[in-house]
Amino acid sequence: MNTVKSTTLDNGIRVVTKNIEGFDSIAIGYWIGAGGLCEDKSNNGISHFLEHMAFKGTTSRTALDIAEEIESVGGYMNAYTSKEVTAYYAKVLRDDVQTALSILSDILQNPTFATDELEKERKVILQELYQVKDTPDDIIFDYFQNICFQDQSLGFPIIGLEDVISRINRDDLHAYRSTHYNADNIIFAAAGNVSHDALLDMAQENLCAFKTDISPVHDAKYEYRSGSFSDVRDLEQVHAIIGFNGVGNINSDYYIMAISSSILGGGMSSRLFQEVREKRGLCYSIYSFSSSYKRNGLCGVYSATTADNLAELSKVVTNVMNNMRHNISQKEFKITKAQFKANLLMAAENNTTSCEQIAHQTRIFGRPLSQKEILEQINAVTIDDVKNMMDKILSSPASVVTVGKCDCSAVLTELEAGGILTCW
């Protein structure tokens, strides 16, 4: 039996655990409510920079000490930065959870931001930035986000801007950490062979040293703005995104949008895969996506094809999307629901995924959600809901981005011919 428990410590940190019977390992981590949404153009990228620097030494451990200590027990440690959070997590065997907790707590509470380490990591982050720029199927999503949320923090790249990365210093990092890495802005989660009470005992030693200053709240709804952008460069293919305004995590239509996206292009049996790739051979890669933040969301279609095929592909995609406004079969609807249910149940068998899920649910909804209530929301979605969702999505202006030999004019032409707006 899987048991989920939650406790708020006196200093405000929320501790959430999920005990999963039969596991030998435990996944643990800190989820800090500090990400891209906390930034503006003057410091874009600082959340990600701080994530990198956390592993570069503390007042009691060097960067090598941190790596050797976790790997000496066969453990794994990593971190990531998103628009809304920065997460630091580890996976270890049950007997080694104190070691992982000690290291994670140390890197968050006692980083030194040593100047020599900072300069080395600056070079690493700039190399990461250049790699993204050289990878069209990565950079295109940064372009898309920027077009959809122009001049807003939700549209800024998580990795940051080159000029900002080049001038961030240790005082900037200390100030940012002091502002956002406070107890009221932290969720500590664990999943696997874990005792909630035992973890609370460990927490008294490791989690109670976080500052109790009040962190600023970044909980706004951002304005979706349509537009188009083309990065014309000499590539064999043209990478393209046709995207639309979506819904946020707290929106009651969240699962309707996700199911709609899956029917459109979520797998090999999806409409886009069958119509564009299998029947016409217009591309190798095509899929739909839906991404949600707490109060905003996006959805769309990504594809990569040759410049000669771009217009035809865009026409087929437009027709397939329009058709979903009126025609959804029981067969494809049942297949998609089965996929969602299976994914939910299989995710529960991965304690790293479970740990992340209960952390995010606590951040968004104030508590972890049970499998039962999630399944109830999925089961409640109807075919008419999907049709209405597609009509709602396609009634908002599209945002179009391309990277490759030609610009996005062919895509815009086919969308407009299909009755889809391309600007407000």
C-alpha positions as CSV (number, residue, x, y, z in Angstrom):
1,M,0.0,0.0,0.0
2,N,1.3,3.5,-0.9
3,T,0.8,6.1,1.8
4,V,1.2,9.9,1.2
5,K,1.7,12.2,4.2
6,S,2.4,15.9,4.6
7,T,3.7,18.0,7.4
8,T,4.5,21.7,7.6
9,L,7.5,22.4,9.9
10,D,7.4,25.3,12.3
11,N,9.6,27.4,9.9
12,G,7.2,26.9,7.0
13,I,8.9,24.2,5.0
14,R,6.4,21.6,3.7
15,V,7.5,18.0,4.0
16,V,5.7,15.5,1.7
17,T,6.4,11.8,1.5
18,K,5.1,8.9,-0.4
19,N,5.9,5.4,1.0
20,I,6.0,2.8,-1.8
21,E,6.1,-0.8,-0.6
22,G,8.7,-3.1,-2.0
23,F,11.3,-0.4,-2.9
24,D,14.9,-0.5,-1.6
25,S,15.6,3.1,-2.7
26,I,14.4,6.6,-1.8
27,A,14.2,9.6,-4.0
28,I,14.4,12.9,-2.1
29,G,14.7,16.5,-3.0
30,Y,14.1,20.2,-2.4
31,W,11.7,22.1,-4.7
32,I,12.3,25.9,-4.4
33,G,9.7,28.3,-5.7
34,A,12.4,30.2,-7.6
35,G,12.8,30.0,-11.4
36,G,12.5,32.0,-14.5
37,L,9.4,33.8,-13.4
38,C,11.5,35.5,-10.6
39,E,13.7,37.1,-13.2
40,D,13.6,40.2,-15.5
41,K,15.9,41.2,-18.4
42,S,18.5,42.5,-16.0
43,N,19.1,39.1,-14.3
44,N,17.7,36.5,-16.8
45,G,19.5,33.3,-16.2
46,I,20.5,33.8,-12.5
47,S,18.2,31.0,-11.3
48,H,19.9,28.5,-13.6
49,F,23.4,29.9,-12.7
50,L,22.7,29.5,-9.0
51,E,21.6,25.9,-9.6
52,H,25.0,25.2,-11.2
53,M,26.9,26.9,-8.5
54,A,25.2,25.0,-5.7
55,F,27.3,21.9,-6.5
56,K,30.6,23.8,-6.6
57,G,31.4,23.8,-2.9
58,T,30.2,24.6,0.6
59,T,31.8,25.8,3.7
60,S,32.5,22.1,4.6
61,R,32.7,20.3,1.3
62,T,34.5,20.9,-2.0
63,A,32.9,20.2,-5.3
64,L,34.9,16.9,-5.4
65,D,33.8,16.0,-1.9
66,I,30.1,16.4,-2.9
67,A,30.5,14.2,-6.0
68,E,32.5,11.5,-4.1
69,E,30.3,11.4,-1.1
70,I,27.1,10.7,-3.0
71,E,28.7,8.3,-5.4
72,S,30.5,6.4,-2.7
73,V,27.1,5.1,-1.5
74,G,26.0,4.4,-5.1
75,G,23.7,7.4,-5.1
76,Y,22.8,9.9,-7.8
77,M,22.3,13.6,-7.5
78,N,21.1,16.3,-9.9
79,A,19.2,19.5,-10.3
80,Y,17.2,21.4,-12.8
81,T,15.7,24.9,-13.3
82,S,12.3,25.6,-14.8
83,K,10.1,28.6,-15.2
84,E,8.5,28.1,-11.7
85,V,10.9,26.1,-9.6
86,T,14.5,25.0,-9.1
87,A,14.8,21.4,-7.9
88,Y,17.7,19.7,-6.2
89,Y,17.3,15.9,-5.8
90,A,19.0,12.6,-5.1
91,K,18.3,8.9,-5.2
92,V,19.9,6.5,-2.7
93,L,19.3,3.3,-0.9
94,R,17.2,3.6,2.2
95,D,20.1,3.3,4.6
96,D,21.9,6.2,2.9
97,V,19.1,8.8,3.0
98,Q,20.8,10.7,5.8
99,T,23.9,11.1,3.6
100,A,21.9,12.5,0.7
101,L,19.8,14.7,2.9
102,S,23.0,16.1,4.5
103,I,24.6,16.9,1.2
104,L,21.5,18.5,-0.3
105,S,20.9,20.6,2.8
106,D,24.5,21.7,2.8
107,I,24.7,22.8,-0.8
108,L,21.5,24.9,-0.4
109,Q,22.3,26.4,3.0
110,N,26.1,26.9,2.9
111,P,27.3,27.5,-0.7
112,T,30.6,29.5,-1.0
113,F,30.3,30.7,-4.6
114,A,34.1,30.7,-4.7
115,T,35.3,33.1,-7.4
116,D,37.5,30.5,-9.2
117,E,34.6,28.0,-9.3
118,L,32.2,30.7,-10.5
119,E,34.5,31.7,-13.4
120,K,34.8,28.1,-14.5
121,E,31.1,27.5,-14.3
122,R,30.4,30.7,-16.2
123,K,32.3,29.1,-19.1
124,V,30.4,25.9,-18.8
125,I,27.0,27.7,-18.8
126,L,28.0,29.7,-21.9
127,Q,29.0,26.5,-23.6
128,E,25.6,25.1,-22.7
129,L,24.0,28.2,-24.2
130,Y,25.9,27.9,-27.4
131,Q,25.0,24.2,-27.6
132,V,21.3,25.1,-27.4
133,K,21.7,27.7,-30.1
134,D,23.3,25.1,-32.3
135,T,20.5,22.6,-31.8
136,P,17.5,23.8,-33.8
137,D,14.9,21.4,-32.1
138,D,16.0,23.0,-28.8
139,I,16.3,26.7,-29.6
140,I,13.0,26.7,-31.5
141,F,11.1,26.2,-28.3
142,D,12.9,29.1,-26.7
143,Y,11.8,31.2,-29.7
144,F,8.3,30.0,-29.4
145,Q,8.0,30.8,-25.7
146,N,9.4,34.2,-26.4
147,I,6.9,34.9,-29.2
148,C,3.9,33.7,-27.1
149,F,4.9,35.8,-24.0
150,Q,6.7,38.7,-25.5
151,D,8.5,41.1,-23.0
152,Q,7.3,38.9,-20.0
153,S,9.4,36.7,-17.8
154,L,7.5,33.6,-18.9
155,G,8.9,34.2,-22.3
156,F,12.6,34.6,-21.3
157,P,14.9,31.6,-21.8
158,I,15.7,29.6,-18.6
159,I,19.4,29.4,-19.5
160,G,19.5,33.2,-19.7
161,L,21.0,35.8,-21.9
162,E,24.6,35.8,-22.8
163,D,25.4,39.3,-21.6
164,V,23.7,38.6,-18.2
165,I,25.6,35.2,-17.8
166,S,28.8,37.0,-18.6
167,R,28.5,39.5,-15.7
168,I,26.7,37.6,-12.9
169,N,28.9,37.8,-9.8
170,R,28.9,36.1,-6.4
171,D,27.1,39.1,-4.7
172,D,24.3,38.7,-7.2
173,L,24.0,35.0,-6.4
174,H,24.0,35.6,-2.6
175,A,21.4,38.3,-3.0
176,Y,19.1,36.1,-5.1
177,R,19.5,33.1,-2.8
178,S,18.8,35.3,0.2
179,T,15.6,36.6,-1.4
180,H,14.2,33.3,-2.7
181,Y,15.7,30.4,-0.8
182,N,13.7,30.8,2.4
183,A,11.7,28.2,4.3
184,D,8.3,29.5,3.2
185,N,9.3,29.0,-0.5
186,I,10.5,25.4,-0.1
187,I,8.9,21.9,-0.4
188,F,10.9,18.9,0.7
189,A,9.7,15.7,-0.9
190,A,10.6,12.0,-0.6
191,A,9.3,8.8,-2.3
192,G,10.1,5.2,-2.0
193,N,11.0,3.0,1.1
194,V,10.6,6.0,3.4
195,S,9.1,6.5,6.8
196,H,7.5,10.0,7.2
197,D,8.2,10.2,10.9
198,A,11.8,9.1,10.5
199,L,12.3,11.7,7.8
200,L,10.8,14.4,10.1
201,D,13.3,13.4,12.7
202,M,16.1,14.0,10.2
203,A,14.5,17.2,9.1
204,Q,14.8,18.7,12.5
205,E,18.5,18.7,12.1
206,N,18.8,19.5,8.4
207,L,15.8,21.6,7.4
208,C,15.4,23.9,10.3
209,A,18.4,26.0,9.5
210,F,16.8,27.7,6.4
211,K,16.0,31.4,6.8
212,T,12.4,32.3,7.7
213,D,12.3,35.6,5.8
214,I,9.2,36.1,3.7
215,S,9.9,35.3,0.0
216,P,8.3,37.4,-2.8
217,V,5.3,35.7,-4.5
218,H,5.4,35.2,-8.3
219,D,1.9,34.0,-9.0
220,A,0.7,36.1,-11.9
221,K,-1.2,35.1,-15.0
222,Y,0.7,36.2,-18.1
223,E,-0.7,37.5,-21.3
224,Y,-0.5,35.3,-24.4
225,R,0.5,37.3,-27.5
226,S,0.6,35.7,-30.9
227,G,3.3,36.4,-33.5
228,S,5.8,34.8,-35.8
229,F,9.5,34.5,-36.0
230,S,12.0,32.9,-38.4
231,D,15.6,32.0,-37.8
232,V,16.8,31.5,-41.4
233,R,20.0,29.5,-41.5
234,D,21.6,26.8,-43.7
235,L,20.1,23.5,-42.5
236,E,18.9,20.4,-44.3
237,Q,15.5,20.7,-42.7
238,V,13.1,23.4,-41.6
239,H,12.0,23.0,-38.0
240,A,8.5,24.5,-37.4
241,I,6.2,25.1,-34.5
242,I,2.5,26.0,-34.9
243,G,1.3,26.9,-31.4
244,F,-1.7,28.3,-29.5
245,N,-2.7,29.6,-26.1
246,G,-3.4,26.8,-23.7
247,V,-4.5,26.4,-20.1
248,G,-2.8,26.3,-16.7
249,N,-2.4,23.5,-14.2
250,I,-5.2,24.9,-12.0
251,N,-7.6,25.2,-14.9
252,S,-10.5,22.7,-14.9
253,D,-9.8,22.1,-18.6
254,Y,-6.2,20.9,-18.0
255,Y,-6.9,17.2,-18.7
256,I,-9.2,18.1,-21.7
257,M,-6.3,20.0,-23.3
258,A,-3.9,17.2,-22.6
259,I,-6.2,14.5,-24.1
260,S,-6.9,16.7,-27.1
261,S,-3.2,17.2,-27.7
262,S,-2.6,13.4,-27.4
263,I,-5.3,12.6,-30.0
264,L,-3.8,15.2,-32.3
265,G,-0.2,14.0,-32.2
266,G,0.7,12.1,-29.1
267,G,1.7,8.8,-30.5
268,M,2.1,6.5,-33.5
269,S,-1.7,6.1,-33.8
270,S,-2.3,9.8,-33.5
271,R,-3.8,11.8,-36.4
272,L,-0.8,13.8,-37.3
273,F,1.6,10.8,-37.2
274,Q,-0.7,8.8,-39.5
275,E,-1.6,11.6,-41.9
276,V,1.7,13.5,-42.2
277,R,4.3,10.7,-41.8
278,E,2.7,7.4,-42.5
279,K,0.3,8.3,-45.4
280,R,2.3,11.1,-47.1
281,G,5.9,10.7,-45.9
282,L,6.3,14.4,-45.4
283,C,8.6,14.2,-42.4
284,Y,10.4,11.9,-39.9
285,S,9.5,13.9,-36.8
286,I,6.1,15.3,-35.9
287,Y,4.2,15.5,-32.6
288,S,1.9,17.7,-30.6
289,F,2.6,19.1,-27.2
290,S,0.9,20.8,-24.3
291,S,2.8,22.5,-21.5
292,S,1.2,24.1,-18.5
293,Y,2.4,26.4,-15.7
294,K,0.2,27.2,-12.7
295,R,-1.9,29.9,-14.5
296,N,-0.8,29.7,-18.1
297,G,-0.4,27.1,-20.8
298,L,0.7,26.5,-24.4
299,C,-0.1,23.8,-26.9
300,G,1.0,23.2,-30.4
301,V,2.6,21.0,-33.1
302,Y,6.3,20.6,-33.8
303,S,7.7,19.1,-37.0
304,A,10.8,19.0,-39.1
305,T,10.7,18.6,-42.8
306,T,12.4,19.9,-46.0
307,A,11.7,23.4,-47.3
308,D,9.9,21.9,-50.3
309,N,7.5,20.0,-48.1
310,L,6.8,22.7,-45.6
311,A,3.7,24.2,-47.3
312,E,2.1,20.8,-47.9
313,L,2.8,19.7,-44.3
314,S,1.3,22.9,-43.0
315,K,-1.8,22.4,-45.0
316,V,-2.3,18.8,-43.7
317,V,-1.7,19.9,-40.1
318,T,-4.2,22.7,-40.5
319,N,-6.8,20.4,-42.0
320,V,-6.3,17.8,-39.3
321,M,-6.6,20.3,-36.5
322,N,-9.8,21.8,-38.0
323,N,-11.3,18.3,-38.4
324,M,-10.9,17.7,-34.7
325,R,-13.4,20.5,-34.0
326,H,-16.2,18.3,-35.4
327,N,-15.0,14.7,-35.7
328,I,-13.5,12.5,-32.9
329,S,-14.0,8.8,-33.0
330,Q,-14.8,6.6,-30.0
331,K,-11.8,4.4,-30.9
332,E,-9.2,7.1,-30.8
333,F,-10.8,8.6,-27.7
334,K,-10.6,5.3,-25.9
335,I,-7.0,4.7,-26.9
336,T,-5.9,8.1,-25.6
337,K,-7.7,7.7,-22.3
338,A,-6.1,4.2,-21.9
339,Q,-2.7,5.8,-22.5
340,F,-3.3,8.4,-19.9
341,K,-4.4,5.9,-17.3
342,A,-1.5,3.6,-18.0
343,N,1.0,6.5,-17.9
344,L,-0.4,7.5,-14.5
345,L,-0.1,4.0,-13.0
346,M,3.3,3.3,-14.5
347,A,4.7,6.7,-13.2
348,A,3.8,5.5,-9.7
349,E,6.3,2.7,-10.1
350,N,9.2,5.2,-10.5
351,N,10.0,6.8,-7.1
352,T,11.9,9.7,-8.7
353,T,8.8,10.6,-10.8
354,S,6.6,10.1,-7.7
355,C,8.8,12.4,-5.7
356,E,8.6,15.1,-8.3
357,Q,4.8,14.7,-8.7
358,I,4.0,15.1,-5.0
359,A,6.3,18.1,-4.8
360,H,4.6,19.9,-7.8
361,Q,1.1,19.0,-6.7
362,T,1.8,20.4,-3.3
363,R,3.2,23.6,-4.8
364,I,0.2,24.0,-7.2
365,F,-2.7,22.7,-5.2
366,G,-1.4,22.9,-1.6
367,R,-1.5,19.1,-1.2
368,P,-0.6,15.9,-3.1
369,L,-3.4,14.5,-5.3
370,S,-4.5,10.9,-5.1
371,Q,-4.5,8.6,-8.1
372,K,-8.3,8.2,-7.6
373,E,-9.1,11.9,-8.0
374,I,-6.8,12.2,-11.1
375,L,-8.4,9.2,-12.7
376,E,-11.8,10.7,-12.0
377,Q,-10.8,13.9,-13.8
378,I,-9.6,11.9,-16.8
379,N,-12.7,9.7,-16.8
380,A,-14.9,12.8,-16.7
381,V,-13.6,14.1,-20.1
382,T,-16.0,13.5,-23.0
383,I,-15.7,13.6,-26.7
384,D,-17.7,16.9,-26.8
385,D,-15.2,18.3,-24.3
386,V,-12.3,17.6,-26.7
387,K,-14.2,19.1,-29.7
388,N,-15.0,22.2,-27.7
389,M,-11.4,22.5,-26.6
390,M,-10.1,22.2,-30.1
391,D,-12.5,24.9,-31.2
392,K,-11.4,27.1,-28.3
393,I,-7.7,26.6,-29.1
394,L,-8.1,27.2,-32.8
395,S,-10.1,30.4,-32.1
396,S,-7.1,32.0,-30.6
397,P,-4.4,33.4,-32.9
398,A,-1.6,31.0,-33.8
399,S,2.1,31.6,-33.0
400,V,4.5,30.3,-35.7
401,V,8.2,29.8,-35.4
402,T,10.6,28.3,-37.9
403,V,14.4,27.5,-37.9
404,G,16.0,26.5,-41.2
405,K,16.4,27.5,-44.9
406,C,13.2,29.3,-45.3
407,D,11.0,31.6,-43.3
408,C,7.5,30.9,-41.9
409,S,5.5,32.6,-44.7
410,A,4.3,29.2,-46.2
411,V,3.0,28.1,-42.8
412,L,1.2,31.4,-42.2
413,T,-0.4,31.2,-45.6
414,E,-1.8,27.7,-45.1
415,L,-3.1,28.5,-41.6
416,E,-4.9,31.6,-42.9
417,A,-6.3,29.6,-45.8
418,G,-7.7,27.2,-43.3
419,G,-9.4,29.9,-41.3
420,I,-7.0,30.1,-38.4
421,L,-5.9,33.5,-37.2
422,T,-2.2,34.3,-37.1
423,C,-2.5,37.6,-35.3
424,W,-4.8,39.4,-32.9
